[in-house]
Amino acid sequence: MIFALAIVVSWSWIDGASLGTTLLRVVICAVVIQAGYFALVYAMIARSAPTPADRLREAERKLSSTDVAEGEKLGSARRSVH
């Protein structure tokens, strides 16, 4: 990022731009680079496959869950206690 910003500053200096224009170009360049970096990292995280540790954690959650399957609910069977 610093290298890209240095190129923008050099280009502005060679172009003869004022200090305000140079600063504006640097800020715009930095915002574009950061937005692209954020989008890239977000896409990488969103597309990543679950790791073995994630699968193990999910299996442990299912084992310790209090959810019961529909057929196993206590109120679903009508039995006599006699």
Summary of the structure (lengths in Angstrom):
residues: 82
radius of gyration: 29.2
end to end distance: 78.5
largest distance: 98.1
contacts: 140
relative contact order: 0.07
helix: 76%
strand: 0%
